[in-house]
Amino acid sequence: MADEQLTTQTFVSTLPAHPYLVWRHATRFTGINGELYPWLRMTAPAGVAALDPARIRVGRPLFRSWLLLGGLIPVEYDDLVIDELEPGRRFLERSSMLTSTVWQHERTVEPAGGGCRLTDRISFAPRWEPLRPLMAPVVRLLFRHRHRRLARRYGAAG
């Protein structure tokens, strides 16, 4: 897929928390679902509580995660693939979804001042081009929501 066909959005928050704590939260399904609450919940297979570097085979499918609206109604799936991983600092998910042939979520956690800077860079290519004008604002709303939830959790200005 050529880059010009991808829609990309970037979201950045500075959090007054140690990068290790933020990374740990961001790679556990309780943390991911805490960010998505109350709008969505991501499923994981029984026994999978986190994106554990010891269990991830970079570039290989991990599992299908369903996104549940309100935590109950399946509205999307994510065939989860971690393509790049720097434990404690960065991951790049490059997956396909029901609505997107390409879904890329790069999350970076870096030291900043007395805390850290968390950056989410989202790129996607809709499976059906007429979805693009709808997907861009939905992604923007969802990731702004996630960053507000992170700010509340760590006591940052939201």
N, C-alpha and C positions, 0 to 999 in steps of 0.2 A: 504494500500500500504506500503510495507516494505521500510525503509529508504534506503537500499542499491539499490533500484530501482530509487531513486531520484537523479537527477543531481542538485548540489547546487553551486551557485556562490554568492560572496559577494562583494559589492562595498561601499567604504567609502569616504566621502568628509568632510573636515573641512571648515566651512563657517563663514565669519566674520559678522554674523547676529544673532540677538536674536533668541533663539529656538522657541519662540512663533510665530514670523513672518514666520520662515521656516515651522513650523507645519501648520500654517494657509494656506500658499501657497500650501503645499503638499497635503492637503485634499480638496482643491477646484478644480473643473474640469477645470477652467481657468488655474490654476497652473499645474495640471497634463498634460493638453494639451500643455502648454507652454514648459514643459520638453520634450514632445514627438515631438514637432514641428521640422521640417516640415514633418517628416516621417509618423507619425500616429496621429490620433485623436480618443479619446474614447468618445462614446456617453453616454448620461444619459437621463432618462425620463424628459419630460417637468416639470419644477418646482424644479428639483434636481440640485442645484448648487455646493453642497459640500457633503462630507461624514460627515454629521451632527450627532454627538453622540446622540442627542435627538431622531433621527429618525432611528438609527441603532438598529436592534434586533440582538444581537450577536449570531452567529451560524446559522442564518436564511438567506435564499437568499434575496438579496436586489432587484436586477433586472439584466437583460441581457444588457451588454454593448458591443456594436460593436466597433471593432478597424478598422478604416478606413485608408487605405494607401493613403498618400497624402491628407488626410482629406475627401476623396471622395469614395474610392473603398473598400467595406467590404472584409476583408481578414481573420478575426478572430473574435471570440466573447469570452466574459468573463462572466460566470454566477456568478456574484459577491456575495461573502459571506465574511463578516468580522467575523472572529472566535474569535479574542481577540482584546480588545481595551483599551488603557490607554490614554484618551484624553490629547492632548498636548505633548505626549511623544512617543507612539508606537501603531501600529496596525499590526495585522496579518491577511492577506487575505488568505483564503484557498478556492479556487474555482476550477471549471472545465472549460475547454476551448475546442474549436473545436479540437485543436491539442494536448491537454494534459488532461489526466484523473485527474491529480493533478497539480495545479498551486498554489504555495505559495509565497506570497510577504510580507515579514516582513520589515517594515520601522520603524526605531527608530531615534528620534531627541533628543540629549542630550547636555547639556551645556558643552562647552570645551573652556577654555581660555576666550577670550572676545566675543566668538561667540558660535558655536555649531558644533557637529559632527553628520552628517546624514549617517546612514547605511541602505543599502538595501540588504536584503538576499533573494535570489530567489532560489526556489527549484521547480523542475518540473519532471513529469513522462509523456513522450510522449504517446499519444494514440496508435501510431504505432511505434514500436521500430526502424524501419529504419529512422525515423525523428530525433532521438537523435543526430547524428553527425551534422545535419544541425541546430537544435535548439540551441545547446550550443553556437556556435559563434554568432548567431543572437541575443540571449539574451545578450551576452557580449557586442556586438556592441550597442544595444539599451540602455542598462543601463550606459555604458560609455558615450554615447551621452547625456543621461538625466543628469548625473553628470557634464558634461561640461556645459550644459545649466544652471544648478544651480550655478556653479562657476561664469559664466558670469553675471548672474542676481545679485549675491551678491558680486561681485568684488573679488572673491578668485582666486588664481592661478589655472589654469585649467588643 
